[in-house]
C-alpha cells in the first residue's frame, strides 16, 4: 500500500517541480527622470522657452524694417531727391517773381494788361508800316524817288533816336524831388528803362539828351548823366503815348513806389506837346563801316 501511495504521489510532486510557481503581477517600473544637464560651471541649465508665434503683420514689418538698400537703389533715391529739390526751388523762384502781381489790386492788373495790349498794338502798327513801305517800293513807277523819300524819313527817325535832331510830340513830364538826397543813379536808370519799355521815343533829363548808350553814375553825392553832373529836382521830358508812359511808372513795385520809399516826391504830368531839344553831336564810328560799300 505504501508503494502504491508513493507511486501515486511522485507524478504530482514531479509535475509541481517541473512547473514554475505562479508569480504575482508586477507593476510597471517608472522611468527615472533625466538628470538636468549641467552648465560648464556645474549649475543646471535653464530651459529655453519656445519662440513666440509671429502674426502676418509682424512678419511683414520684420521684412520691411530695417530697410536693406542696395547700391543701385541708393543711387536712384539720391537722384530722385535731387530732382525734387530742384523742382521745389524752381516753384519757389516762380512764386517770388509773381508775388508783386499777386498783391496788386484789380485795377492795377487791368492797367498792366492794357499796357501789354498797347505794346502789342504798337508792334503790329510798325509791322504794317514796313509792309506798306515795301509795297510802295514795289508798285511805285519811280522807285528811285520813292526810295530817296523813305531814306530821308528813315534818316530823320534815326536822328531822333541818336539825339542829333530835336523832337516834339505828345508825352509826359516827370519831376523827382529829392529833399533827403537818397535818390541814386540806378533808380533814375530804372526809370529810363521802364519808359523805354513803355514806348518812349525821345527823352532828356535836366537838359541832357538820353540815347541808346546813355549811362548814369554817382559822383560827389550827386548824379551824372553821360559824365554831366545834374542835381535834384530831376526832370524827365519824354515823348511817347501818355496813356502808356504814365501807367508804366505807377505799376505796383515800379518806379514811383521805389522812389517814394526813399522819401522822394514824384509827379507825372501828361501833355499834348513835349519838346525835346537837347542835342548830341553825331560821332562817327572808329571801326565800323557800311557793308554796302
C-alpha positions as CSV (number, residue, x, y, z in Angstrom):
1,X,0.0,0.0,0.0
2,X,2.9,2.3,0.8
3,X,4.5,1.6,-2.6
4,X,1.3,2.4,-4.4
5,X,0.8,5.6,-2.5
6,X,4.3,6.7,-3.2
7,X,3.9,5.9,-6.8
8,X,0.8,8.0,-6.9
9,X,2.4,11.0,-5.2
10,X,5.5,11.1,-7.3
11,X,3.9,12.2,-10.5
12,X,2.2,15.0,-8.7
13,X,5.3,16.1,-6.9
14,X,7.3,15.7,-10.1
15,X,4.8,17.8,-12.0
16,X,5.0,20.5,-9.4
17,X,8.7,20.6,-9.6
18,X,8.6,20.9,-13.4
19,X,6.0,23.8,-13.4
20,X,7.2,27.1,-12.0
21,X,5.3,28.6,-9.3
22,X,2.9,31.4,-10.4
23,X,4.4,34.8,-9.9
24,X,2.3,37.8,-8.8
25,X,1.9,40.5,-11.5
26,X,4.4,43.3,-11.2
27,X,3.6,47.0,-11.5
28,X,5.5,48.8,-14.4
29,X,8.7,50.3,-13.2
30,X,8.5,54.1,-13.5
31,X,11.3,55.6,-15.7
32,X,13.6,57.9,-13.8
33,X,13.5,61.5,-14.7
34,X,16.6,62.5,-16.7
35,X,19.0,64.5,-14.7
36,X,19.2,68.2,-15.8
37,X,22.2,69.0,-17.9
38,X,24.9,70.8,-16.2
39,X,26.4,74.1,-17.4
40,X,30.2,74.3,-17.7
41,X,30.3,75.8,-14.2
42,X,28.3,72.9,-12.8
43,X,25.0,74.7,-12.5
44,X,21.7,73.5,-14.0
45,X,20.9,74.9,-17.4
46,X,17.6,76.8,-17.5
47,X,15.1,75.5,-20.0
48,X,14.8,77.7,-23.2
49,X,11.3,79.0,-23.8
50,X,9.8,78.2,-27.2
51,X,9.9,81.2,-29.7
52,X,6.6,83.1,-29.9
53,X,4.5,82.7,-33.0
54,X,4.6,85.9,-35.2
55,X,1.5,87.2,-36.9
56,X,1.4,88.1,-40.6
57,X,1.6,91.8,-39.8
58,X,4.6,91.3,-37.6
59,X,6.4,89.2,-40.3
60,X,5.6,92.0,-42.9
61,X,7.1,94.7,-40.6
62,X,10.2,92.5,-39.9
63,X,10.7,92.1,-43.7
64,X,10.4,95.9,-44.4
65,X,12.4,97.3,-41.4
66,X,15.2,97.8,-41.1
67,X,15.5,98.5,-44.9
68,X,18.0,96.6,-46.9
69,X,19.1,99.0,-49.6
70,X,21.4,98.0,-52.5
71,X,23.8,100.4,-54.1
72,X,21.6,100.9,-57.2
73,X,18.6,101.7,-55.0
74,X,20.6,104.3,-53.0
75,X,21.7,106.0,-56.2
76,X,18.2,106.1,-57.6
77,X,16.9,107.6,-54.3
78,X,19.6,110.3,-54.4
79,X,18.7,111.2,-57.9
80,X,15.0,111.5,-57.1
81,X,15.8,113.6,-54.1
82,X,17.9,116.0,-56.2
83,X,15.1,116.2,-58.8
84,X,12.5,117.0,-56.2
85,X,14.7,119.6,-54.6
86,X,15.3,121.3,-58.0
87,X,11.6,121.4,-58.7
88,X,10.9,122.9,-55.3
89,X,13.5,125.6,-55.9
90,X,12.0,126.4,-59.3
91,X,8.5,126.6,-58.0
92,X,9.7,128.9,-55.1
93,X,11.5,131.2,-57.5
94,X,8.5,131.5,-59.8
95,X,6.3,132.2,-56.8
96,X,8.7,135.0,-55.7
97,X,8.6,136.5,-59.1
98,X,4.8,136.6,-59.2
99,X,4.4,137.9,-55.6
100,X,4.2,141.5,-56.8
101,X,1.4,140.7,-59.2
102,X,-0.5,138.6,-56.6
103,X,-0.6,141.5,-54.2
104,X,-1.7,144.0,-56.9
105,X,-5.2,145.4,-57.0
106,X,-7.7,144.5,-59.7
107,X,-7.4,148.0,-61.3
108,X,-3.6,147.7,-61.4
109,X,-3.8,144.3,-63.1
110,X,-6.2,145.7,-65.6
111,X,-3.9,148.6,-66.3
112,X,-0.9,146.2,-66.8
113,X,-2.9,144.1,-69.3
114,X,-3.9,147.3,-71.1
115,X,-0.2,148.3,-71.3
116,X,0.7,144.9,-72.8
117,X,-2.1,145.2,-75.3
118,X,-0.8,148.6,-76.3
119,X,2.7,147.3,-76.8
120,X,1.4,144.6,-79.0
121,X,-0.6,147.1,-81.0
122,X,2.5,149.3,-81.5
123,X,4.4,146.3,-82.8
124,X,1.6,145.4,-85.2
125,X,1.4,149.1,-86.4
126,X,5.2,149.0,-87.0
127,X,4.9,145.8,-89.0
128,X,2.1,147.2,-91.1
129,X,4.1,150.3,-91.8
130,X,7.1,148.3,-93.0
131,X,4.8,146.2,-95.2
132,X,3.3,149.4,-96.7
133,X,6.8,150.7,-97.5
134,X,7.7,147.5,-99.2
135,X,4.5,147.6,-101.3
136,X,5.1,151.2,-102.2
137,X,8.6,150.4,-103.4
138,X,7.4,147.5,-105.5
139,X,4.4,149.3,-107.0
140,X,5.8,152.8,-107.5
141,X,6.6,153.9,-111.1
142,X,9.5,156.0,-109.9
143,X,11.1,153.6,-107.4
144,X,14.3,155.7,-107.1
145,X,12.3,158.8,-105.9
146,X,10.3,156.7,-103.5
147,X,13.5,155.1,-102.2
148,X,15.0,158.6,-101.6
149,X,11.9,159.7,-99.8
150,X,11.9,156.7,-97.5
151,X,15.6,157.1,-96.9
152,X,15.1,160.7,-95.8
153,X,12.3,159.7,-93.5
154,X,14.4,156.9,-92.0
155,X,17.3,159.3,-91.5
156,X,15.1,161.6,-89.6
157,X,13.9,158.8,-87.4
158,X,17.4,157.6,-86.7
159,X,18.5,161.2,-86.0
160,X,15.8,161.4,-83.2
161,X,16.9,158.1,-81.8
162,X,20.6,159.2,-81.9
163,X,19.8,162.6,-80.4
164,X,21.2,164.6,-83.3
165,X,17.9,166.3,-84.1
166,X,15.2,167.8,-81.9
167,X,11.8,166.2,-81.5
168,X,8.3,167.2,-80.5
169,X,5.1,165.3,-79.8
170,X,2.8,164.2,-77.0
171,X,4.2,162.7,-73.9
172,X,4.8,163.3,-70.2
173,X,6.9,165.3,-67.8
174,X,8.1,163.6,-64.6
175,X,9.7,165.6,-61.8
176,X,11.5,163.9,-58.9
177,X,12.0,166.0,-55.8
178,X,14.8,164.6,-53.5
179,X,15.0,166.5,-50.2
180,X,16.9,163.8,-48.4
181,X,19.4,163.2,-51.2
182,X,18.6,159.5,-51.2
183,X,18.0,159.1,-54.9
184,X,20.8,157.3,-56.6
185,X,21.8,156.8,-60.2
186,X,20.4,153.3,-60.5
187,X,17.0,154.5,-59.6
188,X,17.0,157.1,-62.3
189,X,18.3,154.5,-64.8
190,X,15.4,152.1,-63.8
191,X,13.0,155.0,-64.7
192,X,14.7,155.3,-68.1
193,X,14.4,151.6,-68.8
194,X,10.8,151.5,-67.8
195,X,9.9,154.4,-70.1
196,X,11.7,152.8,-73.0
197,X,9.8,149.6,-72.4
198,X,6.6,151.6,-72.5
199,X,7.3,153.1,-75.9
200,X,9.3,156.3,-75.2
201,X,10.7,157.7,-78.5
202,X,12.8,160.7,-77.2
203,X,13.9,161.7,-73.7
204,X,16.1,164.2,-71.9
205,X,16.9,164.6,-68.2
206,X,17.8,168.1,-66.9
207,X,18.9,169.2,-70.3
208,X,20.9,166.1,-71.2
209,X,19.7,164.0,-74.2
210,X,19.1,160.3,-73.4
211,X,20.2,157.9,-76.2
212,X,20.9,154.2,-76.5
213,X,24.4,154.4,-74.9
214,X,23.5,156.8,-72.1
215,X,24.8,155.9,-68.7
216,X,24.2,157.1,-65.1
217,X,26.7,157.3,-62.3
218,X,27.0,158.6,-58.8
219,X,29.6,161.3,-58.2
220,X,30.3,163.6,-55.2
221,X,26.9,162.9,-53.7
222,X,25.0,163.7,-56.9
223,X,24.1,162.0,-60.1
224,X,25.9,162.3,-63.5
225,X,24.4,161.5,-66.9
226,X,27.0,160.7,-69.6
227,X,29.5,162.5,-67.4
228,X,27.3,165.6,-67.0
229,X,26.5,166.3,-63.4
230,X,22.9,167.0,-62.6
231,X,21.1,168.0,-59.3
232,X,17.7,167.5,-57.9
233,X,14.9,168.1,-58.8
234,X,15.3,165.6,-61.7
235,X,13.1,166.5,-64.6
236,X,12.3,163.9,-67.3
237,X,10.8,165.1,-70.6
238,X,9.6,162.1,-72.5
239,X,7.9,161.9,-75.9
240,X,5.5,159.0,-76.4
241,X,2.0,157.8,-75.8
242,X,0.9,159.3,-72.5
243,X,-1.6,156.6,-71.9
244,X,1.3,154.0,-71.9
245,X,4.0,156.0,-70.2
246,X,2.3,157.1,-67.0
247,X,0.8,153.7,-66.1
248,X,4.2,152.1,-66.6
249,X,5.7,154.4,-63.9
250,X,2.8,153.7,-61.5
251,X,2.7,149.9,-61.6
252,X,2.9,148.2,-58.1
253,X,6.6,148.0,-57.1
254,X,7.5,150.2,-60.1
255,X,9.5,153.4,-60.4
256,X,7.2,155.7,-58.4
257,X,6.9,153.4,-55.4
258,X,10.7,152.7,-55.4
259,X,11.4,156.5,-55.3
260,X,8.8,157.2,-52.7
261,X,10.4,154.5,-50.4
262,X,13.4,156.8,-50.4
263,X,11.2,159.7,-49.3
264,X,11.3,161.3,-52.7
265,X,8.3,163.1,-54.2
266,X,7.3,162.1,-57.8
267,X,4.9,164.0,-60.0
268,X,3.8,163.0,-63.5
269,X,2.0,165.3,-65.9
270,X,0.6,164.5,-69.3
271,X,0.9,166.9,-72.2
272,X,-0.1,167.0,-75.9
273,X,3.2,168.7,-76.8
274,X,6.6,167.9,-75.3
275,X,9.7,169.4,-76.8
276,X,12.9,167.5,-76.5
277,X,15.6,169.9,-78.0
278,X,18.7,168.8,-76.2
279,X,21.1,167.6,-78.9
280,X,24.1,165.4,-79.1
281,X,26.9,165.6,-81.6
282,X,27.0,162.9,-84.2
283,X,30.0,160.7,-83.6
284,X,31.5,158.8,-86.5
285,X,32.4,155.2,-85.7
286,X,36.1,154.4,-85.4
287,X,36.0,151.0,-86.9
288,X,32.5,150.2,-88.3
289,X,31.9,150.8,-92.0
290,X,28.8,150.2,-94.1
291,X,28.7,146.8,-95.6
292,X,27.2,148.1,-98.9
293,X,30.5,149.7,-99.9
